[in-house]
Structures are given as structure tokens and as C-alpha cells.
Amino acid sequence: MSGRADSDTPPDTHAEDPEGLEGPEDTGEADDAEGDARRARWAATGAGAVLALAGAAAALLRLTGPAPVLVPAAYACGAAACALAALLGSRGRTRRALWLLVAGLMVMALGDQFD
């Protein structure tokens, strides 16, 4: 005897949740979280790229003008920080990317104060 009441019935291979808890894949929460993470990565990457290009353009414009050397250097350092933030954002490190974006903008604003 196999211990089953009906030996012609195949064994149940589907594991049921014994506690009756639903996982995130059952409720669609995993898809929402994945979509939010994807949007955060795109936002961090896009903002970092735009700010890096703007900082690099400002550094080049200030380099050709009569501004002190510290001004284009500050814009270039801020642009580098924003480019690094774009790289981190594309790899999913969105919190660090946000803080690097803030730091890069602050460095660019500080460079603008020297002008």
C-alpha cells in the first residue's frame, strides 16, 4: 500500500502555503516595486547625465571667458560628480546617486560664487 486512499490519483506536487500567507508575486506588489525601481534608475541616470552635460558646457564657457581658473574647475568637478551619479543611478544605487547629484550641484553653485 502506498498510504494514499486512491492509488490511481497522481501525487499532489503543488506546494500550498500552510499558513495561508500570500507572497508579493501573488498580489502584484513585486511588479509595482520593480517598476518603481526602474523609474528611479532612469530618473537618476537622466538627471545625472543632463547635469553633467550642463556642468561641462558651463566649464567650457567659463574657461574661454575672463573668469578665474577656480570657476571652470568647480564646474568641471561638479560635472564629474554628476556623471558619477548617472553611472551609480544606472546600476541601481539611486540613493547614493541622489546625494552625489546634490553634492555636484553644490560644487557648481560654489564655483559660481567665485565669479
FIKOLZA-1660 file (N, C-alpha, C; in steps of 0.1 Angstrom, whole numbers, plus 5000, padded with zeros to 4 digits):
% residues 115
   i   px   py   pz ch aa at
   1 5008 4988 5000  A  M  N
   1 5000 5000 5000  A  M CA
   1 5009 5012 5000  A  M  C
   2 5004 5022 4993  A  S  N
   2 5011 5034 4992  A  S CA
   2 5008 5045 5003  A  S  C
   3 4997 5042 5010  A  G  N
   3 4993 5051 5020  A  G CA
   3 4983 5062 5015  A  G  C
   4 4980 5061 5002  A  R  N
   4 4970 5070 4996  A  R CA
   4 4957 5063 4995  A  R  C
   5 4946 5071 4997  A  A  N
   5 4933 5064 4996  A  A CA
   5 4930 5060 4982  A  A  C
   6 4934 5068 4972  A  D  N
   6 4932 5064 4958  A  D CA
   6 4945 5063 4951  A  D  C
   7 4949 5051 4948  A  S  N
   7 4963 5049 4942  A  S CA
   7 4963 5053 4928  A  S  C
   8 4952 5055 4921  A  D  N
   8 4952 5059 4907  A  D CA
   8 4954 5074 4905  A  D  C
   9 4953 5082 4916  A  T  N
   9 4954 5096 4916  A  T CA
   9 4969 5100 4917  A  T  C
  10 4974 5108 4908  A  P  N
  10 4988 5112 4909  A  P CA
  10 4990 5120 4922  A  P  C
  11 5002 5120 4927  A  P  N
  11 5005 5128 4940  A  P CA
  11 5004 5143 4937  A  P  C
  12 5000 5150 4947  A  D  N
  12 4999 5165 4946  A  D CA
  12 5013 5171 4947  A  D  C
  13 5018 5177 4936  A  T  N
  13 5032 5182 4936  A  T CA
  13 5032 5197 4938  A  T  C
  14 5020 5203 4939  A  H  N
  14 5019 5218 4941  A  H CA
  14 5019 5220 4956  A  H  C
  15 5029 5227 4961  A  A  N
  15 5031 5231 4975  A  A CA
  15 5021 5242 4978  A  A  C
  16 5013 5240 4988  A  E  N
  16 5004 5251 4992  A  E CA
  16 5010 5258 5004  A  E  C
  17 5007 5271 5005  A  D  N
  17 5012 5279 5017  A  D CA
  17 5004 5274 5029  A  D  C
  18 5011 5267 5039  A  P  N
  18 5004 5262 5050  A  P CA
  18 4998 5272 5059  A  P  C
  19 5004 5284 5059  A  E  N
  19 4999 5295 5068  A  E CA
  19 4989 5304 5062  A  E  C
  20 4987 5302 5049  A  G  N
  20 4977 5310 5042  A  G CA
  20 4982 5324 5038  A  G  C
  21 4995 5326 5038  A  L  N
  21 5001 5339 5035  A  L CA
  21 5003 5340 5020  A  L  C
  22 5000 5352 5015  A  E  N
  22 5003 5354 5001  A  E CA
  22 5016 5361 4999  A  E  C
  23 5024 5357 4989  A  G  N
  23 5036 5364 4986  A  G CA
  23 5034 5376 4977  A  G  C
  24 5045 5384 4975  A  P  N
  24 5043 5396 4967  A  P CA
  24 5041 5392 4953  A  P  C
  25 5044 5380 4948  A  E  N
  25 5042 5376 4934  A  E CA
  25 5027 5373 4932  A  E  C
  26 5020 5370 4943  A  D  N
  26 5005 5368 4941  A  D CA
  26 4997 5380 4941  A  D  C
  27 5002 5391 4946  A  T  N
  27 4994 5403 4947  A  T CA
  27 4998 5414 4937  A  T  C
  28 5008 5412 4930  A  G  N
  28 5013 5422 4920  A  G CA
  28 5022 5432 4926  A  G  C
  29 5025 5431 4939  A  E  N
  29 5034 5441 4945  A  E CA
  29 5048 5440 4940  A  E  C
  30 5052 5429 4936  A  A  N
  30 5066 5428 4931  A  A CA
  30 5067 5435 4918  A  A  C
  31 5057 5435 4909  A  D  N
  31 5057 5442 4897  A  D CA
  31 5058 5457 4899  A  D  C
  32 5050 5462 4909  A  D  N
  32 5050 5476 4913  A  D CA
  32 5063 5481 4918  A  D  C
  33 5069 5473 4927  A  A  N
  33 5082 5476 4932  A  A CA
  33 5093 5476 4921  A  A  C
  34 5092 5467 4912  A  E  N
  34 5102 5466 4901  A  E CA
  34 5100 5478 4892  A  E  C
  35 5088 5482 4890  A  G  N
  35 5085 5494 4881  A  G CA
  35 5090 5507 4888  A  G  C
  36 5088 5508 4901  A  D  N
  36 5093 5519 4909  A  D CA
  36 5108 5520 4908  A  D  C
  37 5115 5509 4910  A  A  N
  37 5130 5508 4910  A  A CA
  37 5135 5512 4896  A  A  C
  38 5128 5507 4885  A  R  N
  38 5132 5511 4872  A  R CA
  38 5131 5526 4869  A  R  C
  39 5120 5532 4874  A  R  N
  39 5118 5546 4872  A  R CA
  39 5128 5554 4880  A  R  C
  40 5132 5549 4892  A  A  N
  40 5142 5556 4900  A  A CA
  40 5155 5555 4893  A  A  C
  41 5159 5544 4887  A  R  N
  41 5171 5543 4880  A  R CA
  41 5172 5552 4868  A  R  C
  42 5161 5552 4860  A  W  N
  42 5160 5561 4848  A  W CA
  42 5161 5576 4853  A  W  C
  43 5154 5580 4863  A  A  N
  43 5155 5593 4868  A  A CA
  43 5169 5597 4872  A  A  C
  44 5175 5589 4880  A  A  N
  44 5189 5592 4885  A  A CA
  44 5198 5593 4873  A  A  C
  45 5197 5584 4864  A  T  N
  45 5206 5583 4852  A  T CA
  45 5204 5596 4843  A  T  C
  46 5191 5599 4841  A  G  N
  46 5188 5610 4832  A  G CA
  46 5192 5623 4838  A  G  C
  47 5189 5625 4851  A  A  N
  47 5192 5638 4858  A  A CA
  47 5208 5639 4859  A  A  C
  48 5215 5628 4862  A  G  N
  48 5229 5629 4863  A  G CA
  48 5235 5633 4849  A  G  C
  49 5230 5627 4838  A  A  N
  49 5236 5629 4825  A  A CA
  49 5233 5644 4821  A  A  C
  50 5221 5648 4823  A  V  N
  50 5218 5662 4819  A  V CA
  50 5226 5672 4827  A  V  C
  51 5227 5670 4840  A  L  N
  51 5235 5679 4849  A  L CA
  51 5250 5679 4845  A  L  C
  52 5255 5667 4842  A  A  N
  52 5269 5665 4838  A  A CA
  52 5272 5673 4825  A  A  C
  53 5263 5672 4816  A  L  N
  53 5265 5679 4803  A  L CA
  53 5264 5694 4805  A  L  C
  54 5254 5698 4814  A  A  N
  54 5253 5713 4817  A  A CA
  54 5265 5718 4824  A  A  C
  55 5271 5710 4833  A  G  N
  55 5283 5715 4840  A  G CA
  55 5295 5715 4831  A  G  C
  56 5296 5705 4822  A  A  N
  56 5307 5705 4813  A  A CA
  56 5306 5717 4803  A  A  C
  57 5294 5720 4799  A  A  N
  57 5293 5731 4790  A  A CA
  57 5296 5744 4797  A  A  C
  58 5291 5746 4809  A  A  N
  58 5294 5758 4817  A  A CA
  58 5309 5759 4820  A  A  C
  59 5316 5748 4822  A  A  N
  59 5330 5748 4825  A  A CA
  59 5338 5753 4812  A  A  C
  60 5334 5748 4801  A  L  N
  60 5340 5752 4788  A  L CA
  60 5337 5767 4785  A  L  C
  61 5325 5771 4788  A  L  N
  61 5322 5785 4785  A  L CA
  61 5330 5795 4795  A  L  C
  62 5331 5791 4808  A  R  N
  62 5338 5799 4817  A  R CA
  62 5353 5798 4815  A  R  C
  63 5358 5787 4809  A  L  N
  63 5372 5786 4806  A  L CA
  63 5377 5796 4795  A  L  C
  64 5368 5798 4786  A  T  N
  64 5371 5808 4775  A  T CA
  64 5369 5822 4779  A  T  C
  65 5363 5825 4790  A  G  N
  65 5360 5839 4794  A  G CA
  65 5370 5844 4804  A  G  C
  66 5368 5856 4809  A  P  N
  66 5377 5862 4819  A  P CA
  66 5376 5857 4833  A  P  C
  67 5369 5846 4836  A  A  N
  67 5366 5842 4849  A  A CA
  67 5379 5836 4855  A  A  C
  68 5381 5836 4868  A  P  N
  68 5392 5829 4874  A  P CA
  68 5392 5814 4872  A  P  C
  69 5404 5808 4873  A  V  N
  69 5406 5794 4870  A  V CA
  69 5397 5785 4879  A  V  C
  70 5395 5790 4891  A  L  N
  70 5387 5782 4901  A  L CA
  70 5373 5780 4896  A  L  C
  71 5367 5789 4888  A  V  N
  71 5353 5788 4884  A  V CA
  71 5351 5776 4875  A  V  C
  72 5359 5775 4863  A  P  N
  72 5357 5763 4855  A  P CA
  72 5361 5750 4861  A  P  C
  73 5370 5751 4871  A  A  N
  73 5374 5739 4878  A  A CA
  73 5363 5734 4887  A  A  C
  74 5356 5743 4893  A  A  N
  74 5345 5739 4901  A  A CA
  74 5333 5733 4893  A  A  C
  75 5331 5739 4881  A  Y  N
  75 5320 5734 4872  A  Y CA
  75 5324 5720 4867  A  Y  C
  76 5337 5718 4864  A  A  N
  76 5342 5705 4859  A  A CA
  76 5341 5695 4870  A  A  C
  77 5344 5698 4882  A  C  N
  77 5343 5689 4893  A  C CA
  77 5329 5685 4896  A  C  C
  78 5320 5695 4896  A  G  N
  78 5306 5692 4898  A  G CA
  78 5300 5684 4887  A  G  C
  79 5305 5686 4874  A  A  N
  79 5300 5678 4863  A  A CA
  79 5305 5664 4864  A  A  C
  80 5317 5662 4869  A  A  N
  80 5322 5648 4872  A  A CA
  80 5314 5641 4882  A  A  C
  81 5311 5648 4893  A  A  N
  81 5302 5642 4903  A  A CA
  81 5289 5638 4898  A  A  C
  82 5283 5646 4889  A  C  N
  82 5270 5643 4884  A  C CA
  82 5271 5631 4874  A  C  C
  83 5282 5631 4867  A  A  N
  83 5284 5619 4857  A  A CA
  83 5286 5606 4865  A  A  C
  84 5293 5607 4877  A  L  N
  84 5294 5595 4885  A  L CA
  84 5280 5592 4891  A  L  C
  85 5272 5602 4894  A  A  N
  85 5259 5599 4899  A  A CA
  85 5250 5592 4888  A  A  C
  86 5252 5596 4876  A  A  N
  86 5245 5589 4865  A  A CA
  86 5249 5575 4864  A  A  C
  87 5262 5572 4865  A  L  N
  87 5267 5559 4865  A  L CA
  87 5261 5550 4877  A  L  C
  88 5261 5556 4888  A  L  N
  88 5256 5549 4900  A  L CA
  88 5241 5547 4899  A  L  C
  89 5234 5556 4893  A  G  N
  89 5220 5555 4891  A  G CA
  89 5216 5544 4882  A  G  C
  90 5224 5543 4871  A  S  N
  90 5221 5532 4861  A  S CA
  90 5224 5518 4867  A  S  C
  91 5232 5518 4877  A  R  N
  91 5235 5505 4884  A  R CA
  91 5226 5502 4896  A  R  C
  92 5216 5511 4898  A  G  N
  92 5207 5508 4909  A  G CA
  92 5210 5515 4922  A  G  C
  93 5221 5522 4923  A  R  N
  93 5224 5529 4936  A  R CA
  93 5218 5543 4936  A  R  C
  94 5205 5543 4937  A  T  N
  94 5198 5556 4935  A  T CA
  94 5200 5565 4946  A  T  C
  95 5201 5560 4958  A  R  N
  95 5203 5570 4970  A  R CA
  95 5216 5576 4969  A  R  C
  96 5226 5569 4966  A  R  N
  96 5240 5575 4965  A  R CA
  96 5240 5584 4953  A  R  C
  97 5233 5580 4943  A  A  N
  97 5233 5589 4931  A  A CA
  97 5226 5602 4934  A  A  C
  98 5215 5602 4942  A  L  N
  98 5209 5614 4946  A  L CA
  98 5218 5623 4954  A  L  C
  99 5225 5618 4964  A  W  N
  99 5234 5626 4972  A  W CA
  99 5246 5631 4963  A  W  C
 100 5250 5623 4954  A  L  N
 100 5261 5628 4945  A  L CA
 100 5256 5640 4936  A  L  C
 101 5244 5639 4932  A  L  N
 101 5238 5649 4924  A  L CA
 101 5237 5662 4932  A  L  C
 102 5233 5661 4944  A  V  N
 102 5232 5673 4953  A  V CA
 102 5246 5679 4955  A  V  C
 103 5256 5670 4958  A  A  N
 103 5269 5675 4960  A  A CA
 103 5275 5681 4948  A  A  C
 104 5273 5675 4936  A  G  N
 104 5277 5681 4924  A  G CA
 104 5271 5695 4921  A  G  C
 105 5258 5696 4923  A  L  N
 105 5252 5709 4922  A  L CA
 105 5257 5719 4931  A  L  C
 106 5260 5715 4944  A  M  N
 106 5266 5724 4953  A  M CA
 106 5280 5729 4950  A  M  C
 107 5288 5720 4944  A  V  N
 107 5301 5724 4940  A  V CA
 107 5300 5734 4928  A  V  C
 108 5291 5731 4919  A  M  N
 108 5289 5741 4908  A  M CA
 108 5284 5754 4913  A  M  C
 109 5275 5754 4922  A  A  N
 109 5270 5767 4928  A  A CA
 109 5281 5774 4935  A  A  C
 110 5290 5767 4942  A  L  N
 110 5301 5773 4949  A  L CA
 110 5311 5779 4939  A  L  C
 111 5313 5772 4927  A  G  N
 111 5321 5778 4917  A  G CA
 111 5315 5791 4911  A  G  C
 112 5302 5791 4910  A  D  N
 112 5295 5803 4906  A  D CA
 112 5297 5815 4915  A  D  C
 113 5299 5812 4928  A  Q  N
 113 5301 5823 4938  A  Q CA
 113 5315 5829 4936  A  Q  C
 114 5325 5822 4931  A  F  N
 114 5338 5828 4928  A  F CA
 114 5338 5837 4916  A  F  C
 115 5328 5837 4908  A  D  N
 115 5328 5845 4896  A  D CA
 115 5325 5860 4899  A  D  C
% end
